[in-house]
Amino acid sequence: MSIVRSPMTLVMLTIFTVMVGVASPYPGDARFMPFVVGIPAIGLCLLQLFLDWRAGEPPEASDNRTEMEKAEERVSKMVGRRLDFEVAHDAPDVTVIENSDEVAHNREFIIWGYVLGFIAAILIFGFWISIPAFICIFLNREAHYPPLKAILYACIGGGLMFAIFNFGLKLKLHPGFIADWLF
């Protein structure tokens, strides 16, 4: 019986442990970011290993139920009482249409566009303009939030980031090339 459901957890634990180990002899300012990223990640990896160990054998290996029985159980857990699905015996089989490679590539290009656009916006306009703009655009276009709700969440997110970095961490982030040029 394997306690690790995903070997990626062990790979990530190794990477973060080595990262923290390598950064530990560095001066305080140089090891700050590896510690901020690595120590919580080590804790989360250890937590995942513990949860895998407690869960024991993966449910896929010992579960001999049909898909219908599994679906009944999931829905019963959601509604809080036992439900039985009644299925017509003469119903035609449902055909599942898989996403084509073209759709997958389009999604990948969209994500890369967001990432590269965000990096370019940070370089040009700085963090304080790019963060709320990115949140607003992403929520409106991808999550289909109404414009006012997206603007509200963008202002809240930008304000939280400003408070965390300026007042909590006392870090000065890149103001952007346009801001440097104007001021």
N, C-alpha and C positions, 0 to 999 in steps of 0.2 A: 504494500500500500504506500503510495507516494503522498507525502504531506504537502508537496508544492504543486499547486494546480497550474501555475504558470512559471516556467523556468526564467521568464523575463524578470520576475521579482528578484531572483538571486543575482542576475546580471546587473540590474539597477542597484541593488545593495552593494555589490562589489565596486561599481563605478563610483558611487557616492562615498563609500568608505575610503577608497584610494584618494579621491579628490580632497576629502577632509584631512587625511593623513599627510598628503603632499603639502597642503596649505598650512598645516599647523606650525612649522618653523618660520613662516613668513612673518614680517612685521604686522602689527595690528591692522593698519589700513589695507594691506594687501590680502590678508586672510579674511577680511570681513565678509565679502560676497560669497566665497566658497563655503564659509561656515553658515551663512544665512540660508543658502540653498541646500547645502549638504546635510546638515544636522537634522532638520525636520524631515528630509527625504529618507534618511537612514531610519528615523523613528517610524515613518509610514511603511517602509519596506518590512521592518521587523513586525509591525502590527499586522501586515498582510500575511506574513509567514505564520504568525500565531493564529490568525483566523483560519488559514488553510489547515493548520495542524488540528485545531479544534473541530473543524468540519469533518475531518476524517476523509473517507473515500468520496471522490467526486460523485455527485448525484447521477451523472450520465452513465456511470459504470454499473450501478445497481438498480436503475430505474427501468422496469420492464413494462411500464404503462403505455397506453396508446397516447397519441397526441391529443385526442379528445378528452381523455381522463386528466392529462396534465393541464389542459385549458380549463376544465371544470374546477380543478383545485385552485388555480390562480384566481379565477373569478370569485370563487367561494371565499378566498382570503380577502379579496378586495371589498366584497359586500358584507362580510361578517356572518354569513350563514351558508349552509350547503345548497348548491344549485345543481340541477341535473339538466343537461342539454338534451333536447329531443331533436333527433335528426331524421329527416325523411329518408327512407331507404332507397327511393327512386330518384333522389337528387343527383344531378350530374356532378362529376368531379370538378373541383375548382382548379383552374389553371393559373399558376403563379407566373407572372411575367417578370423575368429578371431584368435588372437595369443593364442596359447595354454598355459597352465599353466607352461609347461616345459620351453618354451621360456622366459616367464616372470621370472621364477626362475633363469634361466641362466643369464639374464640381471641383476638381483638383485645380484647374486654372483659376477659378473664382477664389479659392482659398489662397493660392499663391499671389493673386492680385491684391487681396486684402493685406497679406503680410508685407509684401514689397511696397505697396502703397503707404502702409502705416510707417514703415521705416523711412521712406522718402519724405513723408509729411513731418516726421520727427526731425529729420535733418534740416528741412527747409523752414518749417514753422515753429519747431520746438515741441517739447512735451506738453506744455500747458494748453496749447491750441489743438494739438493732434489727438490727445487722449479723449476729450469730450466729442470732438468731431468724429473720430473713429467709432466710439460707442454709439453715437446718434445714427450714423450711417448704417452700421451693422444691425442695430436693433430695428431700424425702419425697413431696410431692404431684405435682410435675411430672416429675422424673427417676426416680421410683419407687424411691428408695434405701430400704433397710430403716431403721427409726427409729434404731437404734444407730449405724449408719454415717453417717446424716445428722447426728446430734448430734456425732459425732466430727469430721466435716469442718467443721461449724459452729464448734466450739471451736478447731480449728486455724486456720480463716479469721479468726475474731475475734481470736485471739491474734496472728496475723501483722499484721492491721490495727492492733491496739493497739501492737505493737512498731514498726511503720513510722511511725505518726503521733506517738506519744509520744516514742520514743527516737531514731528516725532524723530525722524532720522537726521535732520539738519543737513540735508544734502542739496546741493545746487545742481539741478539737471540742465541738460543742454537747452539753451533758449531758442535755438534755431538760427540759421544764417540770416534770414530776413530781419529778425529782431536785432541781431548784432549789427547789421548794416544800418537799420533805422535808428538805433540808439547808440 
